[in-house]
Amino acid sequence: MLAMGSPLGLSSSVTQGIVSATGRTVTEGGSGGGTGATLANMVQTSAAINPGNSGGALVGLDGRVIGIPTLAATDPALGDSAAPGIGFAIPASTVRTIAGQIVRDGKVTDSGRAALGITGRTVVDSGYRAAGVAVVEVRDGGAARRAGLASGDVITEVGGHRVTTVTSLAEALAELSPGDRTEVTFTRDGDERTAEVTLGEQ
């Protein structure tokens, strides 16, 4: 399997590797230390993914496009430098679906990404450990609004997955689809509650 692109400005470069795994859920690092997008169903590869490879092609030796390289894993122990041999690509099936919508409609009309319809922030407990996601805003007509969640609620679990941070909430939602019904556990005024939520679309 080959990753093609222009890493570090070196045009027409090729690196080789294997598909290490499929179906990975990964979160991009955001600018300014924030959290970027959470991407589901990614292809993990050992082919080197360097700046400039993103948007190239990840192809098999038979010439079939497997995916589009998009990010390399980083290792916080090495000062967030790239972790060698761990890169991720958007699968070709997702690329075809999204690209087809853009060509046909000029925009993405069906992201396939589940959403609660909230703006949230990570909260900490008395020991300064991440303890949940506080609902800052509930969007009108969104899934959370329809299920009765309100500003000030603290989400601690979605679909059986513990939620401690905004990132873990995004990862839990990445495993679900718009229209899925799932349980959301949250606290309100110190009381734990559960709501059945029909997820919307991001």
Residue, then its C-alpha position, 0 to 999 in steps of 0.5 A: m500500500l502506497a501513500m502519495g503526495s507532496p510531503l514537506g513540499l517534495s512533490s510526487s513523493v511516495t511512502q509505503g506501508i500496510v493497513s494496520a486497522t480499519g474503523r478507528t475513531v480519532t480526534e484531530g488536535g485543534s488550533g490554539g490547544g483546542t479540540g479539533a474534529t472527531l473522525a470515525n471509521m478511519v483507516q489506520t496505516s503504517a505509511a508515513i503521513n507528513p505535512g503535504n500528504s493530506g489530500g493525496a491518495l492511499v492506494g493498494l498495489d492493485g491501484r485501487v484507492i483505499g482512502i485519502p490520508t488526513l492526519a498522523a498520530t502525535d505522541p505527547a511524550l515526544g512534545d506532540s511530534a508525529a508518532p512514527g508508523i501511525g497515520f490515518a486516512i478517510p476511507a474511499s467510501t466516505v470520500r465518494t459519498i461526501a464528494g458526490q453530495i458536493v458535486r451534486d448539491g454544492k455542499v454536504t447535505d447528509s454528513g452521516r454524523a450524529a449530534l445532540g444539538i448542544t454547545g458544551r464545555t468540559v467541567v471538573d470535579s473537586g479534585y480537578r479531574a474531568a467529570g463531564v460536559a456541561v451544556v452551555e447552550v441547547r439549540d432550538g429544534g435539536a435532539a437535546r431540546r426535544a429530549g428535555l435537556a437544558s442549559g446547566d445540565v452535565i452530561t456524564e454518559v451517552g449510549g453506555h459510554r462514559v463522558t468526561t470531556v468534550t472529546s469523549l462526548a464527540e467520540a461517543l457520538a462518532e459511533l452513532s448515526p443520525g436517527d439513532r435512539t440512545e440514552v443520555t445520562f446527566t446531572r441536574d441540580g445534583d440529581e442524576r437523570t436519564a433521557e432517551v434521545t433521538l440523535g440529530e445530524q451535525 
